[in-house]
Amino acid sequence: MSAPALARIPVMIPWLGAEEAQAAADAVLSGWVAQGPRVAAFEAAFAERVGAGHGIAVSSCTTALHLALVALDLGPGDEVIVPSLSFIATANAVRYVGAEPVFAEVDLTTGNVTAATVDAVRTERTRAVIAVHQGGVPADVHSLRDRCAGWGLALVEDAACAIGSTVGGSSVGRGALLAAWSFHPRKVVTTGEGGMITTDDAQWAQRLRRLREHGMNASAAQRHAATTPVLESYLEVGFNYRMTDIQAAVGLVQLGKLDEMVARRRALAARYDALLRDVPGLRPVRDPAHGRSNFQSYWVLLAEDFPVGRDEVLAALSAAGVSARRGIMAAHLEPAYAGHPHIPLPVTERISRDSLILPVFHTMTEEQQDRVVAVLREQAAP
């Protein structure tokens, strides 16, 4: 009789349980399921957690990026510097406002843009920069903020993966002009889908709240709470980018688990580091000197002379029952950006070609990690 097949190891499982289910049920039973009091509570708790003055909950990080660029009044004729090495939404958000994304190179170690790589593509038409905290690895935003201020450029932080990461001992997002966050199920904190914008600017926060709700000067919650009729006005063309109270209820529970989740992911990353230390040709992602990662993703970069290619490694992992993913994509190599002008991006292309993301999730066992590492050892053998 053959041995039973081992259960497949997923690349990520959200850490959700009875507490989140009860919170969602309570929201449903309250009768208020659209954007309402739980969204407001989640906004306040999230902003406090990252050290921002205001939180504006939206339907996704993509819509958060879009609204951030709308708030900056960017449009046709403007250039926005972005890394190509990022999920395609980063570049797409620039196109949503009619501006032109300009692809900057990234640092080989962190996968993030730097002041030097931004400067290399800056022109007279540049109006803003989007810095991504890639995979939870914090970008050196203190340097970027100083340089962008000197250049007269707005710096938007794509912090989709970075809740719980730190820069200089403070939360990513603290002091940001505008930061965009994701609550997708592959992120550390999830609401199923959903996003957030954080800022210290009260006027921007007020406008962003209007923009997410069709440009109305009075939200549905405000109208519901009023004791006299409220005749709303639509002050500008807005969008339907709202979060529901059901999602926010889950988010509040998840936010309470954040410290435990980050500690667990960092412990798993440390164990991967130890297990992979003597495997030739693999370079795991590391904390940068200026901050600490939440290890939303644990990715490894293959040496250029690794015995097999990245796709062969992914196939071997899959055959062994391990779900892994290709590393961070390069937007300029996708059909959507075919023909889009850009400088040579050898580091971006190297990371995109030679990196892969390994499974990391809260309930991962040592046996599961050992299985992942065993496959990598086999592939590294000459």
Buried (B, 14 or more C-beta within 10 A) or exposed (E): EEEEEEEEBEBBBBBBEEBBEEBBEEBEEBEBBEBBBBBBBBBEBBBEBBBBEBBBBBBBBBBBBBBBBBBBEBEEEBBBBBBBBBBBBBBBBBBBBEBBBBBBBBBEBBBBBBBEBBEEBBEEEBBBBBBBBBBBBBBBBBBBBEBBEEBEBBBBBBBBBBBBBBBEEEBBBBBBBBBBBBBBEBBBBBBBBBBBBBBBBEEBBEBBBBBBBBBBBBBBBEEEEEEEEEEBEEEEEBBEBBBBBBBBBBBBBBBEBBEEBBEBBBEBBEBBEEBBEEBEBBBBBEBBEBBBBBBBBBBBBBEEEBBBEBEEBBBBBEEBBBBBBBBBBBBBBEEEBEEBEBBEBEBBBBBBBBBBBBBBBBEBEEEBBEBBBEBBBEBBEE
